[in-house]
Amino acid sequence: MPKAFPEEFREDVIRVYRDSDASLAQVAKDFGISPSCLKRWITIDDRRSATPSHAARAANESDALREANKRIKLLEQENEVLRRAAAYLSQAHLPGK
């Protein structure tokens, strides 16, 4: 018969898994439980809260990716403006003009 863990221990392990970038197997190993046990706890918790952990992580990652892409686009535009300004200013200081 598997040993029963207190509910607050389960909640702590699930919270650590969701808040960290560590793998399920690593978190399970750190807490001395099997990965399948942790997976089952997460599944049960997802059903209770009706917020799948993978969907929440994916949403956070896609938001971060969207923000990063906006930032990249802005930086590329700024770089283009600076490149054109440098080309214009270098032409203005050529001898004979």
C-alpha distances in whole Angstrom, upper triangle without the diagonal:
4,6,9,12,16,18,21,19,18,22,23,21,22,26,26,25,28,30,30,32,29,27,23,22,24,23,19,20,22,19,17,14,14,17,16,13,17,19,16,17,21,21,20,22,25,25,25,28,29,30,29,29,30,33,34,34,36,38,39,39,42,44,44,45,48,49,49,51,54,54,55,57,59,59,61,63,64,65,67,69,70,70,73,74,75,76,79,80,80,83,85,85,87,90,93,91
4,6,9,13,15,18,15,14,18,19,17,19,22,22,22,24,27,27,28,25,23,20,19,20,19,15,16,18,15,13,11,11,14,13,10,13,15,14,14,18,18,17,19,22,22,23,25,27,28,26,25,27,30,31,30,33,35,35,36,39,40,40,42,44,46,46,48,50,51,51,54,56,56,57,60,61,61,63,66,66,67,70,71,71,73,75,76,77,79,81,82,83,87,89,88
4,7,10,13,15,13,13,16,17,16,18,21,21,21,23,26,26,27,25,23,20,19,20,18,15,16,17,14,12,10,12,15,14,11,14,16,15,14,18,19,18,19,22,23,22,25,27,27,26,25,28,30,30,30,33,35,35,36,39,40,40,42,44,45,45,48,50,50,51,54,55,55,57,60,60,61,63,65,65,66,69,70,71,73,75,75,76,79,80,81,83,86,89,87
4,7,9,12,10,10,13,15,14,16,18,19,19,22,24,25,27,24,23,20,19,21,18,15,17,18,14,13,11,13,15,15,11,13,15,13,12,16,17,15,16,20,20,19,22,24,25,24,23,26,29,28,29,32,33,33,34,37,38,38,40,43,43,44,46,48,49,50,52,54,54,56,58,59,60,62,64,64,65,68,69,69,72,74,74,75,78,79,80,82,85,88,86
4,6,8,7,7,10,11,11,13,15,16,17,19,21,21,24,22,21,18,18,19,16,13,15,15,11,11,10,12,15,14,11,11,15,13,11,14,16,14,15,18,19,18,20,23,23,22,21,24,27,26,26,29,31,30,32,35,36,36,38,40,41,41,44,46,46,47,50,51,51,53,55,56,57,59,61,61,62,65,66,66,69,71,71,72,75,76,77,79,82,85,83
4,6,5,7,9,10,11,13,14,16,17,19,20,22,24,23,22,19,20,20,17,15,18,17,13,14,13,16,17,17,14,13,16,15,12,15,17,15,14,18,19,17,19,22,22,22,21,25,27,26,26,30,31,30,32,35,35,35,38,40,40,41,44,45,45,47,50,50,51,53,55,55,56,59,61,61,62,65,66,66,69,71,71,72,75,76,77,79,82,85,83
4,5,5,6,9,10,11,12,14,16,17,18,20,23,22,22,19,20,20,17,16,18,18,14,16,14,16,17,17,13,13,15,14,10,13,15,12,11,15,16,13,15,18,19,19,19,22,24,23,24,27,28,27,29,32,32,33,35,37,37,39,41,42,43,45,47,48,48,51,53,53,54,57,58,59,60,63,63,64,66,68,69,70,73,74,75,77,80,83,81
4,5,5,6,9,10,10,12,14,15,16,18,21,20,21,18,20,20,16,15,18,17,13,15,15,17,18,19,15,14,16,16,12,14,16,14,12,16,17,15,16,19,19,20,18,22,24,22,23,26,27,26,28,31,31,31,34,36,36,37,40,41,41,43,45,46,46,49,51,51,52,55,56,56,58,61,61,62,64,66,66,68,70,71,72,74,78,81,79
4,5,5,6,9,10,11,12,14,15,17,19,18,18,16,17,17,13,12,14,13,10,12,11,14,15,16,13,11,15,14,11,13,16,14,13,16,18,17,17,21,20,20,18,21,24,22,22,26,27,26,28,31,31,31,33,36,36,36,39,41,41,42,45,46,46,48,50,51,51,54,56,56,57,60,61,61,64,66,66,67,70,71,72,74,77,80,78
4,5,5,6,9,10,11,12,14,16,18,17,17,14,15,15,12,11,14,13,10,12,10,13,13,13,10,8,11,11,7,9,12,11,10,13,15,14,14,17,17,17,15,18,21,20,20,23,24,24,25,28,29,29,31,34,34,35,37,39,39,41,43,44,45,47,49,49,50,53,54,55,56,59,60,60,62,64,65,66,69,70,71,73,76,79,77
4,6,5,6,9,10,11,12,14,17,16,17,14,17,17,13,13,16,15,12,15,14,15,15,16,13,10,13,12,9,9,12,11,9,12,14,12,12,15,15,15,14,17,19,17,18,21,22,21,23,26,26,27,29,31,31,32,35,36,37,38,41,42,42,44,46,47,48,51,52,52,54,56,57,58,60,62,63,64,66,68,68,70,74,77,75
4,5,5,6,9,10,10,12,15,15,16,14,16,15,11,12,14,12,10,13,13,15,15,17,14,11,14,15,11,11,15,14,12,15,17,16,15,18,17,17,15,18,20,18,18,22,23,21,23,26,26,26,29,31,31,31,34,36,36,37,40,41,41,43,45,46,47,49,51,51,52,55,56,56,59,61,61,62,65,66,67,69,72,75,73
4,5,5,6,9,10,11,13,12,12,10,12,11,8,8,11,9,7,10,10,12,11,13,11,8,11,12,9,9,13,13,11,14,17,16,16,18,17,16,14,16,19,17,17,20,22,21,22,25,26,25,28,30,30,31,33,35,35,36,39,40,40,43,45,45,46,49,50,50,52,54,55,56,58,60,60,61,64,65,66,68,72,74,72
4,5,5,6,9,10,13,12,12,10,12,12,9,10,13,12,11,13,12,13,12,13,11,7,9,10,7,6,10,11,8,10,13,13,12,15,13,12,10,13,15,14,14,17,19,18,19,22,23,23,25,27,28,29,31,33,33,35,37,38,39,41,43,43,44,47,48,49,50,53,54,54,56,58,59,60,63,64,65,67,70,73,71
4,5,5,6,8,12,12,13,12,15,14,10,12,15,13,12,16,15,16,15,16,15,11,13,14,11,10,13,13,10,12,15,14,13,15,13,13,10,13,16,13,13,17,18,16,18,21,21,21,24,26,26,27,29,31,31,33,35,36,36,39,41,41,42,45,46,46,48,51,51,52,54,56,57,58,60,62,62,64,68,71,69
4,6,5,6,9,9,11,10,12,11,8,10,12,10,10,14,14,15,14,16,15,11,13,15,13,11,15,16,13,15,18,18,17,19,16,15,12,14,17,15,14,17,19,17,18,21,22,21,23,26,26,26,29,31,30,32,35,35,36,38,40,40,41,44,45,45,47,50,50,51,53,55,55,56,59,60,61,63,67,69,67
4,6,5,8,7,8,7,10,9,6,9,11,11,11,14,13,13,11,14,13,9,10,13,11,9,13,14,12,13,17,17,16,17,15,13,10,11,14,13,11,15,17,15,16,19,20,20,22,24,25,25,28,30,29,31,33,35,35,37,39,40,40,43,45,45,46,49,50,50,52,54,55,56,58,60,61,62,66,69,67
4,6,8,9,10,9,13,12,10,12,15,14,14,17,16,17,14,16,15,11,12,14,12,9,12,14,11,11,15,15,14,15,12,11,7,9,12,10,8,12,13,12,13,16,17,17,19,21,22,22,25,27,27,28,31,32,32,34,37,37,38,41,42,43,44,47,48,48,50,52,53,54,56,58,59,61,64,67,65
4,7,9,11,12,15,13,11,14,16,15,15,18,18,19,17,19,18,14,15,18,15,13,16,18,15,15,18,18,16,18,15,14,10,12,14,11,10,13,14,12,13,17,17,16,18,21,21,21,24,26,25,27,30,30,31,33,35,35,36,39,40,41,42,45,46,46,48,50,51,52,54,56,57,58,62,65,63
4,5,8,10,12,11,9,12,14,13,14,17,17,18,16,18,18,14,15,18,16,14,17,19,17,17,21,21,19,20,17,16,12,13,15,13,11,14,16,13,13,17,18,16,18,21,21,21,24,26,25,26,29,30,30,32,35,35,35,38,40,40,41,44,45,45,47,50,50,51,53,55,56,57,61,64,62
4,7,9,12,10,10,13,15,14,16,18,18,18,15,18,19,15,16,19,18,15,18,21,19,18,22,23,21,22,18,16,13,12,15,13,10,13,15,13,12,16,17,15,16,20,20,19,22,24,24,24,27,29,28,30,33,33,33,36,38,38,39,42,43,43,45,48,48,49,51,53,54,55,59,62,60
4,7,8,6,6,10,11,10,13,15,15,15,12,16,16,13,14,17,17,15,18,20,19,19,22,23,22,23,20,17,14,14,17,16,13,15,18,16,15,19,20,19,20,23,24,23,25,28,27,28,31,32,32,33,36,37,37,39,42,41,42,45,46,46,48,51,51,52,54,56,57,58,62,64,63
4,5,5,6,9,10,11,13,14,14,13,10,13,14,11,11,15,15,13,16,18,18,17,21,22,21,22,19,16,13,12,16,16,13,15,18,17,16,19,21,20,21,24,25,24,26,29,29,29,32,34,34,35,38,39,39,41,43,43,44,47,48,48,50,53,53,54,56,58,59,60,64,66,65
4,5,5,6,9,10,11,12,11,10,6,9,10,7,8,11,11,10,12,15,15,15,18,19,19,20,18,15,12,12,16,16,14,16,19,18,18,21,23,22,23,26,27,27,29,32,32,32,35,37,37,38,41,42,42,44,46,47,47,50,51,52,53,56,57,57,60,61,62,63,67,70,68
4,6,5,6,9,10,10,9,8,5,9,10,8,9,13,13,13,15,18,18,18,21,22,23,23,21,18,16,15,19,20,17,19,23,22,21,24,26,25,26,29,30,30,32,35,34,35,37,39,39,40,43,44,44,46,49,49,49,52,54,53,55,58,58,59,61,63,64,65,69,71,70
4,5,5,6,9,10,10,10,8,12,13,11,12,15,15,15,17,20,19,20,23,24,24,25,23,20,17,17,21,20,18,20,23,22,21,24,26,25,26,29,30,29,31,34,33,34,37,38,38,39,42,43,42,45,47,47,48,51,52,52,54,56,57,57,60,62,62,63,67,70,68
4,5,5,6,9,9,9,8,12,11,8,11,14,13,12,15,17,16,17,21,21,21,22,20,18,15,16,19,19,17,19,22,21,20,24,25,24,26,29,29,29,31,34,33,34,37,38,38,40,43,43,43,46,48,48,49,52,53,53,55,57,58,58,61,63,63,65,68,71,69
4,5,5,6,5,6,5,9,8,6,9,12,11,12,14,16,16,17,20,21,21,23,21,19,16,17,21,20,19,21,24,23,23,27,28,27,29,32,32,32,34,37,37,37,40,42,41,43,46,46,47,49,51,51,52,55,56,56,58,61,61,62,64,66,67,68,72,74,73
4,5,5,6,7,7,11,11,10,12,15,15,15,18,20,20,21,24,24,25,26,25,22,20,20,24,24,22,24,27,26,25,29,30,29,30,34,34,33,36,39,38,39,42,43,43,44,47,48,47,50,52,52,53,56,57,57,59,61,62,62,65,67,67,68,72,75,73
4,6,8,10,10,14,13,11,14,17,16,16,19,21,20,22,25,25,25,27,25,23,20,21,24,23,21,24,27,25,25,29,30,28,30,33,33,33,35,38,37,38,41,42,41,43,46,46,46,49,51,51,52,55,56,55,58,60,60,61,64,65,66,67,71,73,72
4,6,9,10,13,11,10,13,15,13,14,18,18,18,20,23,22,23,25,24,22,19,21,24,23,22,25,27,26,26,30,31,30,32,35,35,34,37,39,39,40,43,44,44,46,48,49,49,52,53,53,54,57,58,58,60,63,63,63,66,68,68,70,73,76,75
4,7,9,12,10,10,14,15,14,16,19,19,19,22,24,24,25,27,26,24,22,23,26,26,24,27,30,29,29,32,34,33,34,37,38,37,40,42,42,43,46,47,46,48,51,51,51,54,56,56,57,60,61,61,63,65,66,66,69,71,71,73,76,79,77
4,7,8,7,7,10,11,11,13,16,16,17,19,21,21,22,24,23,21,19,21,24,24,23,26,28,28,28,31,33,32,33,36,37,37,39,42,42,42,45,47,46,48,51,51,52,54,56,56,57,60,61,61,63,66,66,67,69,71,72,73,77,79,78
4,5,5,7,9,10,11,13,14,16,17,19,20,21,23,24,23,21,19,20,23,24,22,25,28,27,27,30,32,32,33,36,37,36,39,41,41,42,44,46,46,47,50,51,51,54,56,56,57,59,61,61,63,65,66,66,69,71,71,73,76,79,77
4,5,5,6,9,10,11,12,14,15,16,18,20,21,22,20,18,16,16,20,20,19,21,24,24,24,27,29,28,29,32,33,33,35,38,38,38,41,43,43,44,47,48,48,50,53,53,53,56,58,58,59,62,63,63,66,68,68,70,73,76,74
4,5,5,6,9,10,10,12,14,15,17,18,20,20,20,17,16,16,20,21,20,22,25,25,25,28,30,30,31,33,35,35,37,39,40,40,43,45,45,46,49,50,50,52,55,55,56,58,60,60,62,64,65,65,68,70,71,72,76,78,76
4,5,5,6,9,10,11,12,14,16,17,18,19,19,17,16,17,20,21,21,23,25,26,26,29,31,31,32,34,36,36,38,40,41,42,44,46,46,47,50,51,51,54,56,56,57,60,61,61,63,66,66,67,69,71,72,73,77,80,78
4,5,5,6,9,10,10,12,14,15,16,17,17,14,13,14,18,18,17,20,22,22,23,25,27,27,28,31,32,32,35,37,37,38,41,42,43,44,47,48,48,50,52,53,54,56,58,58,60,62,63,64,66,68,69,70,74,76,75
4,5,5,6,9,10,10,12,14,15,16,15,12,11,12,15,16,16,18,20,21,21,24,26,26,27,29,31,31,33,35,36,37,39,41,41,43,45,46,47,49,51,52,53,55,57,57,59,61,62,63,65,67,68,69,73,75,73
4,5,5,6,9,10,11,12,14,15,15,13,13,14,17,18,18,20,22,23,24,26,28,29,30,32,34,34,36,38,39,40,42,44,44,46,48,49,50,52,54,55,56,58,60,60,62,64,65,66,68,70,71,73,76,79,77
4,5,5,6,9,10,11,12,14,14,12,12,14,17,17,17,20,22,22,23,26,27,28,29,31,33,33,35,37,38,39,42,43,44,45,48,49,49,52,53,54,55,58,59,60,61,64,64,65,68,69,70,72,76,78,76
4,5,5,6,9,10,10,11,11,9,8,10,13,13,14,16,18,18,20,22,23,24,26,28,29,30,32,34,35,36,38,39,40,42,44,45,46,48,50,51,52,54,55,56,58,60,61,62,64,66,67,69,72,75,73
4,5,5,6,9,10,10,10,8,9,11,13,14,15,17,18,20,21,23,24,25,27,28,30,31,33,35,36,37,39,41,42,43,45,46,47,49,51,52,53,55,57,58,59,61,62,63,66,67,69,70,74,76,74
4,5,5,6,9,10,11,10,11,14,15,16,17,19,21,22,23,25,26,28,29,31,32,34,35,37,38,40,41,43,44,46,48,49,50,52,54,55,56,58,59,60,62,64,65,66,68,70,71,73,77,79,77
4,5,5,6,8,9,9,9,12,14,13,15,18,19,19,21,23,24,25,27,29,30,31,33,35,36,37,39,41,42,43,45,46,48,50,51,52,53,56,57,58,60,61,62,64,66,67,69,70,74,76,74
4,5,5,5,6,5,7,10,10,11,13,15,16,17,19,20,21,23,25,26,27,29,31,32,33,35,37,38,39,41,43,44,45,47,49,50,51,53,55,56,57,59,60,62,64,65,67,68,72,74,72
4,6,5,7,8,10,13,13,14,16,18,18,20,22,23,24,26,28,29,30,32,33,35,36,38,39,41,42,44,45,47,48,50,52,53,54,56,57,59,60,62,63,65,67,68,70,71,75,77,75
4,6,8,10,12,15,15,15,18,20,20,21,23,25,25,27,29,30,31,33,35,36,37,39,41,42,43,45,47,48,49,51,53,54,55,57,58,60,61,63,64,66,68,69,70,72,76,78,76
4,5,8,10,13,13,12,15,17,17,18,20,22,22,24,26,27,28,30,32,32,34,36,37,38,40,42,43,44,46,48,49,50,52,54,55,56,58,60,61,62,64,65,67,69,73,75,72
4,6,9,12,11,11,14,15,15,17,19,20,21,23,25,25,27,29,30,31,33,35,36,37,39,41,42,43,45,47,48,49,51,53,54,55,57,58,60,61,63,65,66,68,72,74,71
4,6,9,8,7,10,12,11,13,16,17,17,19,21,22,23,25,27,28,29,31,32,34,35,37,38,40,41,43,45,46,47,49,50,52,53,55,56,58,60,61,63,64,68,70,68
4,6,5,6,9,10,11,13,14,15,17,19,20,21,23,24,26,27,29,30,32,33,35,36,38,39,41,42,44,45,47,48,50,51,53,54,56,57,59,60,62,64,67,69,67
4,5,5,6,9,10,11,12,14,15,17,18,20,21,22,24,26,27,28,30,32,33,34,36,38,39,41,42,43,45,47,48,49,51,53,54,55,57,59,60,62,65,68,65
4,5,5,6,8,10,10,12,14,15,16,18,20,21,22,24,25,26,28,30,31,32,34,36,37,38,40,42,42,45,46,47,49,51,52,53,55,57,58,60,63,65,63
4,5,5,6,9,10,10,12,14,15,16,18,20,21,22,24,25,27,29,30,31,33,35,36,37,39,40,41,43,45,46,48,49,51,52,54,56,57,59,62,64,62
4,5,5,6,9,10,11,12,14,15,17,18,20,21,23,24,26,27,29,30,32,33,35,36,38,39,41,42,44,45,47,48,50,51,53,54,56,58,61,63,61
4,5,5,6,9,10,11,12,14,15,16,18,20,21,22,24,26,27,28,30,32,33,34,36,37,38,41,42,43,45,47,48,49,51,53,54,55,59,61,59
4,5,5,6,9,10,10,12,14,15,16,18,20,21,22,24,25,26,28,30,31,33,35,36,37,39,40,41,43,45,46,47,49,51,52,54,58,60,57
4,5,5,6,9,10,10,12,14,15,17,18,20,21,23,24,26,27,29,30,32,33,35,36,38,39,41,42,44,45,47,48,50,52,53,57,59,57
4,6,5,6,9,10,11,12,14,16,17,18,20,21,23,24,26,27,29,30,32,33,34,37,38,39,41,42,43,45,47,48,50,52,55,57,55
4,5,5,6,9,10,10,12,14,15,16,18,20,21,22,24,26,26,28,30,31,32,35,36,37,39,40,42,43,45,46,48,49,53,55,53
4,5,5,6,9,10,10,12,14,15,16,18,20,21,23,24,25,27,29,30,31,33,35,36,37,39,41,42,44,45,47,48,52,54,52
4,5,5,6,9,10,11,12,14,15,17,18,20,21,23,24,26,27,29,30,32,33,35,36,38,39,41,43,44,46,47,51,53,51
4,5,5,6,9,10,11,12,14,15,16,18,20,21,22,24,26,27,28,30,32,33,35,36,37,39,41,42,44,45,49,51,49
4,5,5,6,9,10,10,12,14,15,16,18,20,21,22,24,26,27,29,30,31,33,35,36,37,39,41,42,44,48,49,47
4,5,5,6,9,10,11,13,14,15,17,19,20,21,23,25,26,27,29,30,32,33,35,36,38,40,41,43,47,49,46
4,5,5,6,9,10,11,12,14,16,17,18,20,21,23,24,26,27,29,30,32,33,35,37,38,39,41,45,47,45
4,5,5,6,9,10,10,12,14,15,16,18,20,21,22,24,26,27,28,30,31,33,35,36,38,39,43,45,43
4,5,5,6,9,10,10,12,14,15,17,19,20,21,23,24,26,27,29,30,31,33,35,37,38,42,44,41
4,5,5,6,9,10,11,12,14,16,17,19,20,21,23,25,26,27,29,30,32,33,35,37,41,43,40
4,5,5,6,9,10,11,12,14,15,17,18,20,21,22,24,26,27,28,30,32,33,35,39,41,39
4,5,5,6,9,10,10,12,14,15,16,18,20,21,22,24,26,27,29,30,32,33,37,39,37
4,5,5,6,9,10,11,13,14,15,17,19,20,21,23,24,26,27,29,31,32,36,38,35
4,5,5,6,9,10,11,12,14,16,17,18,20,21,23,24,26,27,29,31,35,37,34
4,5,5,6,9,10,10,12,14,15,16,18,20,21,22,24,26,27,29,33,35,33
4,5,5,6,9,10,10,12,14,15,16,18,20,21,23,24,26,28,31,33,31
4,5,5,6,9,10,11,12,14,15,17,18,20,21,23,25,27,30,32,29
4,5,5,6,9,10,11,12,14,15,16,18,20,21,23,25,29,31,28
4,5,5,6,9,10,10,12,14,15,16,18,20,21,23,27,29,27
4,5,5,6,9,10,11,12,14,15,17,19,20,22,26,27,25
4,5,5,6,9,10,11,12,14,16,17,19,21,24,26,23
4,5,5,6,9,10,10,12,14,15,17,19,22,25,22
4,5,5,6,9,10,11,13,14,16,17,21,23,21
4,5,5,6,9,10,11,12,15,16,20,21,19
4,5,5,6,8,10,11,13,15,18,20,18
4,5,5,6,9,10,11,13,16,19,17
4,6,5,6,9,10,11,15,17,15
4,6,5,6,9,11,14,15,13
4,5,5,7,9,13,15,12
4,5,6,7,11,13,11
4,6,6,9,11,9
4,6,9,10,7
4,6,9,8
4,6,6
4,6
4
